[in-house]
Amino acid sequence: MPPQRALAAALGVDLTTVTKAYGKARDEGIIETRTGSGTCIADAGFAPGPDTRKAEVIDLSKNSPPRPIGHDINMLIAREISRAFVGGGKASSFNYQETGGNLRHREAGAAWLSRRLASIEVEQVILTSGAQSALYALCHLLCRKSRYLAVGQFCYPGIHTIARQLDLQLVPIVMDEEGLLPESFEQACNERDIAALYVVPNIDNPTTATLTEARREQLAAIARKYSISLIEDDPYYETAAETKRPLADFAPELTWYIATLSKCATPALRLAYLVAPDVDGAHHIATTMQAMTMMVSPLLAELASQWIHNGQLEQMAHAIRDENLERLHLADQAFSGLSFKAPPQGSHIWLTLPMSWQALDFANQAERQNIKLLPASSFASDPGGEPKESVRISLGNAEDRSVLTEALWKLRAILDQSQPTYRAIV
């Protein structure tokens, strides 16, 4: 088989797409990896060994929050949904709703967000079916005149998916340990007609960087200078050890603020709150959302509102924060002596590999040990840029700490090899 990078270039698709396809083909027995030969078409009689096929995969590629000890989320949801039906008010509460949510549900969202946003009106709040749908709607709305969307040089893969669907051009902004570099953002503004800047200010995904308040103020000032919208995606605010003023405080007239419940509660609660810069903006995005999803689930909206008012959402966020901290201790022990970034109480780490390793090689070798993780190429907004030999390891998706511990030490054992026993052709 050709090298993965060469095949991606020949087909005109992302390297990540080819990597996933190779992995799927290996799972199906279509191709196999042979030491010293790379990836080859499997022999006619080839079939995966029974142990490999039956082995349970530990998926550290999904950035899910952990299930805290003593909190049975399944039972909690079942119980609270029953209460929602009993105490949710009229039957109309569970009928068709306004696209942005009914007044009571938007009031709950505004109350929850009032602790982090300096000024917020109920009319600015829109309920969406998760952060991804909010991002898609925003990119569709804001990038009509210009197809250029500024993002970090490594950024959330969901933005890549949206860019492909809407034919947007991602403009990579150089990053350091504190996140986006303002001077790189201004240079991009001078060179391109940037429509918007997408930024995760707290515990960036994947790099874990948190923007300083000074840098937030600088980015906001540049956005105001060039009249560029800001898409502030803040999923980790509730679980971050230390919080800072959002960009929305520095440029409220330009900022679209997104707060999902997936990271501070559960992905099963597919709900996010989107705060528009003004009431007119809220109306425009609601019109876009209507064409996409009509409305959010009234049941989930009622459940979220109930959790906000009775304090359950805050309790869950605290429990997740504590569990994140315990899992980070496990990562500290497993990767002692190696270079990685792990913010206090974050749910993922950004591991820089030893010099003998390439990120794709390591991800492939880990998959052979039934552990999934994502190499830096999965997040790169500039595919032609210099490869970064780092991987994102998500700590929350493992069923419990013992499963996570086993996976982390398997990864460490792979890294401790003086030379990789397997080198994928990339």
C-alpha positions in Angstrom: 0.0 0.0 0.0 1.2 3.6 -0.6 2.3 5.8 2.3 -0.7 7.4 4.0 0.5 10.9 3.3 1.0 10.1 -0.4 -2.4 8.6 -0.7 -4.1 11.5 1.1 -2.4 13.9 -1.4 -3.3 11.8 -4.4 -7.0 11.6 -3.4 -7.2 15.2 -2.2 -8.5 14.3 1.3 -7.3 14.8 4.8 -4.6 12.6 6.2 -6.9 11.8 9.1 -9.4 10.3 6.7 -6.8 8.0 5.2 -5.5 7.0 8.6 -9.1 6.0 9.7 -9.6 4.1 6.5 -6.4 2.2 6.9 -7.5 1.3 10.5 -10.9 0.1 9.3 -9.3 -1.9 6.5 -7.0 -3.6 9.1 -10.0 -4.4 11.3 -11.8 -6.0 8.3 -8.8 -8.1 7.4 -8.3 -6.3 4.0 -4.8 -5.1 4.8 -2.2 -6.1 7.3 1.0 -4.6 8.7 4.2 -6.5 8.2 7.4 -5.7 10.1 9.9 -4.3 7.6 7.4 -4.1 4.8 4.8 -1.6 6.0 1.2 -1.9 5.1 0.2 -4.6 2.5 -2.9 -6.1 1.0 -3.7 -9.2 3.1 -3.2 -12.7 1.9 -6.4 -14.3 0.5 -6.7 -16.5 3.5 -5.8 -13.7 6.0 -8.2 -13.1 8.9 -7.6 -11.3 12.1 -6.6 -13.5 15.0 -9.4 -14.4 17.4 -7.7 -12.8 20.4 -7.3 -9.5 18.5 -10.9 -9.5 17.3 -12.3 -10.2 20.7 -10.0 -7.9 22.7 -11.8 -5.0 24.2 -10.7 -1.6 22.8 -9.8 1.1 25.3 -10.8 4.3 23.5 -8.8 7.3 24.6 -9.6 9.2 21.4 -13.0 10.5 22.5 -12.8 13.6 24.7 -15.7 12.6 27.0 -16.0 13.6 30.7 -15.4 10.7 33.1 -18.1 9.1 35.1 -17.3 10.1 38.7 -17.3 7.4 41.4 -20.6 7.3 43.3 -22.6 9.1 40.5 -24.7 6.7 38.4 -25.5 9.0 35.5 -27.9 6.5 33.9 -30.0 6.2 37.0 -29.9 10.0 37.6 -31.2 10.8 34.1 -34.0 8.2 34.4 -35.0 9.6 37.7 -34.8 13.3 36.7 -36.7 12.7 33.4 -39.6 11.2 35.4 -39.5 14.3 37.6 -39.4 16.6 34.5 -42.6 15.0 33.2 -44.3 15.4 36.5 -43.0 18.9 37.3 -42.4 20.3 33.8 -45.7 22.2 33.7 -48.3 22.0 30.9 -48.3 19.4 28.2 -47.3 22.1 25.8 -43.9 22.1 27.5 -43.1 18.9 25.6 -44.7 19.9 22.3 -43.1 21.9 19.5 -41.2 24.9 20.8 -39.7 28.1 19.5 -36.4 27.3 17.7 -34.2 28.9 20.3 -36.1 27.4 23.2 -39.1 28.6 25.3 -38.7 31.6 27.6 -38.4 29.4 30.8 -35.6 27.3 29.3 -33.7 30.4 28.0 -34.1 32.0 31.4 -32.4 29.0 33.0 -29.6 29.2 30.6 -29.1 32.9 31.2 -29.1 32.3 35.0 -26.4 29.6 34.6 -24.2 31.7 32.4 -24.6 34.9 34.4 -21.7 33.7 36.7 -19.2 33.9 33.8 -20.6 36.6 31.5 -20.6 40.2 32.7 -23.8 41.1 30.9 -26.4 38.8 29.4 -30.0 39.3 28.4 -32.4 36.4 28.1 -33.2 37.5 24.5 -29.6 36.8 23.5 -29.7 33.2 24.6 -30.4 30.4 22.1 -30.6 26.7 22.9 -28.9 24.4 20.4 -28.6 20.6 20.0 -25.0 20.6 21.3 -22.0 22.8 20.5 -21.4 21.2 17.1 -24.7 22.3 15.7 -24.1 25.8 17.2 -20.7 25.9 15.5 -22.1 24.8 12.1 -24.9 27.4 12.2 -22.4 30.1 13.2 -20.0 29.3 10.4 -22.9 29.2 7.9 -24.1 32.6 9.1 -20.8 34.4 9.6 -18.8 33.1 6.6 -21.3 34.0 3.8 -19.2 36.9 2.5 -15.8 35.5 3.3 -14.8 31.9 3.3 -11.8 32.4 5.6 -12.1 31.2 9.2 -9.1 31.7 11.5 -8.3 28.8 13.9 -5.4 27.6 16.0 -2.7 25.7 14.1 -4.1 22.7 16.1 -7.8 22.8 16.7 -10.9 20.8 17.5 -11.6 18.3 14.7 -15.3 19.3 14.5 -14.2 22.6 12.9 -12.4 20.6 10.2 -15.6 18.7 9.4 -17.6 21.9 9.2 -15.0 23.6 7.0 -15.2 20.7 4.5 -19.0 20.8 4.5 -19.2 24.5 3.9 -16.1 24.8 1.7 -14.4 27.1 4.1 -10.6 27.9 4.2 -9.1 27.4 7.6 -6.4 30.0 8.3 -4.0 28.6 10.9 -2.9 30.9 13.8 0.4 30.2 15.4 0.2 29.0 19.0 2.6 28.7 22.0 2.1 27.3 25.5 -0.4 30.1 26.2 -2.5 29.5 23.1 -3.1 31.7 20.1 -0.4 34.4 19.3 -2.1 37.8 18.8 0.6 38.9 16.4 -0.1 35.9 14.2 -3.8 36.6 14.3 -3.1 40.2 13.2 -0.9 39.1 10.4 -3.6 36.8 9.2 -6.1 39.7 9.3 -3.7 41.8 7.1 -3.3 38.9 4.6 -6.8 37.6 4.4 -10.4 38.8 4.6 -11.1 36.8 7.8 -14.7 36.3 8.6 -14.3 35.0 12.2 -11.8 33.6 14.7 -12.7 30.3 16.4 -11.1 29.9 19.8 -11.3 27.6 22.9 -10.0 30.0 25.6 -9.9 27.5 28.6 -8.1 24.1 28.3 -7.7 24.2 24.5 -8.5 21.1 22.6 -6.0 19.5 21.9 -3.1 21.6 23.2 -4.6 22.2 26.8 -3.4 25.9 26.6 -5.4 28.5 28.5 -5.3 32.1 27.2 -4.1 34.7 29.7 -6.4 37.6 30.3 -3.9 39.9 28.7 -3.8 37.8 25.5 -7.6 37.6 25.5 -7.8 41.4 25.6 -5.2 41.6 22.7 -7.2 39.2 20.5 -10.4 41.1 21.2 -8.8 44.4 20.3 -7.5 43.0 17.0 -10.9 41.6 16.2 -12.5 45.0 16.9 -9.8 46.7 14.8 -10.6 44.5 11.7 -14.3 44.0 12.5 -14.0 40.2 12.8 -16.5 38.1 14.7 -15.3 35.9 17.6 -16.6 32.4 18.1 -15.7 31.6 21.8 -16.2 27.9 22.5 -15.9 27.4 26.2 -16.8 23.7 27.1 -14.4 23.4 30.0 -15.2 26.5 32.0 -17.1 24.6 34.7 -14.3 22.0 35.2 -11.3 24.3 34.9 -9.3 24.8 38.0 -8.9 28.5 37.4 -11.2 30.7 35.3 -10.6 33.9 33.5 -12.7 36.6 32.0 -14.1 35.4 28.7 -13.4 37.2 25.4 -17.0 38.2 25.4 -16.2 40.6 28.2 -13.6 42.4 26.1 -15.6 42.5 22.8 -19.2 41.8 23.6 -20.4 43.3 20.3 -18.4 40.8 18.3 -18.5 37.6 20.4 -20.7 34.5 20.0 -20.3 32.5 23.2 -21.0 28.8 23.3 -21.4 26.7 26.5 -22.2 23.0 26.1 -23.3 20.6 28.8 -21.5 17.7 27.3 -18.2 18.3 29.2 -19.5 19.4 32.6 -22.4 16.9 32.8 -22.8 14.2 30.1 -22.8 13.9 26.3 -26.2 12.3 26.6 -27.6 15.7 27.5 -27.2 16.9 23.9 -27.7 20.6 24.7 -25.7 23.8 24.5 -26.4 27.5 25.1 -25.4 30.0 22.5 -25.2 33.7 23.5 -25.4 36.1 20.6 -23.8 39.6 20.7 -27.2 41.2 20.5 -30.9 40.4 20.1 -30.7 40.8 16.3 -27.9 38.3 16.1 -30.0 35.9 18.2 -32.8 36.2 15.7 -30.5 35.6 12.7 -28.9 32.5 14.2 -32.3 31.2 15.3 -33.5 31.4 11.7 -30.4 29.4 10.7 -31.0 26.8 13.4 -34.6 26.5 12.4 -33.5 25.3 8.9 -31.1 22.8 10.5 -32.9 21.2 13.5 -36.2 23.0 14.0 -35.7 23.0 17.7 -33.9 21.3 20.6 -35.5 18.4 22.4 -38.0 19.9 24.9 -37.4 17.0 27.2 -33.6 17.6 27.3 -34.2 21.4 27.7 -36.5 20.7 30.6 -34.0 18.3 32.2 -31.2 20.9 31.9 -33.3 23.7 33.3 -34.2 21.4 36.3 -30.6 20.6 36.9 -29.6 24.3 36.8 -32.3 25.3 39.3 -31.8 22.4 41.8 -28.0 22.6 41.7 -27.5 19.2 40.2 -25.6 20.6 37.2 -23.1 22.3 39.5 -22.7 19.1 41.6 -22.0 17.1 38.5 -19.4 19.6 37.3 -17.6 19.5 40.7 -17.6 15.7 40.7 -16.2 15.6 37.2 -13.6 18.1 38.1 -12.5 16.0 41.1 -12.4 12.8 38.9 -10.4 14.6 36.3 -7.8 15.5 38.9 -7.5 11.8 40.0 -7.1 10.6 36.5 -4.4 13.3 35.8 -2.5 11.9 38.8 -2.5 8.5 37.0 -1.2 10.1 33.8 1.5 11.9 35.9 2.7 8.6 37.2 2.6 6.7 33.9 4.4 9.4 31.9 6.8 10.6 34.5 10.0 12.0 32.9 8.2 12.6 29.6 7.1 15.9 28.1 3.4 16.5 28.2 0.9 19.3 29.0 -1.9 18.6 31.5 -3.9 21.5 32.9 -5.2 21.0 36.5 -8.5 19.2 36.4 -8.6 18.9 32.6 -9.8 15.8 30.8 -7.0 15.3 28.3 -3.3 15.6 27.9 -1.0 16.7 25.0 2.0 14.3 25.0 5.1 15.2 23.1 6.7 11.9 21.9 10.4 10.9 22.4 12.6 11.7 19.4 12.5 8.0 18.1 8.8 8.2 17.5 6.4 9.7 15.0 2.9 10.5 16.1 1.2 8.4 13.4 3.5 5.5 14.1 2.7 5.7 17.8 -1.0 5.9 17.3 -0.9 2.8 15.0 1.2 0.9 17.5 -1.2 1.8 20.3 -4.1 0.6 18.2 -2.3 -2.8 17.8 -2.5 -2.9 21.6 -6.2 -2.1 21.4 -5.8 1.5 22.6 -7.1 4.3 20.5 -5.8 7.9 20.6 -5.3 10.8 18.2 -2.1 12.0 16.6 -1.4 15.7 16.1 -2.3 15.4 12.4 -5.9 14.9 13.4 -6.0 18.5 14.7 -3.6 20.3 12.2 -5.3 23.1 10.4 -2.3 23.4 8.0 -1.8 19.9 6.5 1.2 21.1 4.7 2.9 22.4 7.8 5.7 20.8 9.6 4.5 17.7 11.4 4.3 17.8 15.2 5.1 14.6 17.0 2.4 14.8 19.7 -0.7 12.9 20.6 -3.9 13.8 22.5 -4.8 11.3 25.1 -8.3 11.7 26.5 -8.6 10.4 30.1 -12.3 10.5 30.7 -13.7 7.9 28.3 -12.1 4.9 30.1 -14.7 3.1 32.1 -12.9 3.5 35.4 -9.5 4.3 36.8 -8.2 0.8 36.7 -9.0 0.5 33.0 -7.3 3.9 32.4 -4.2 2.8 34.5 -3.8 -0.3 32.4 -4.0 1.7 29.1 -1.6 4.4 30.3 1.1 1.9 31.3 0.7 0.0 28.1 1.4 3.3 26.3 4.4 3.9 28.5 5.7 0.5 27.7 5.5 1.2 24.0 7.3 4.5 24.4 10.1 2.9 26.5 11.2 0.8 23.6 14.6 2.0 22.6 13.5 1.8 18.9 9.9 1.2 17.8 9.3 -2.5 16.8 6.8 -1.3 14.3 7.2 1.7 12.0 4.3 2.6 9.8 5.1 3.9 6.4 3.8 7.5 6.4 
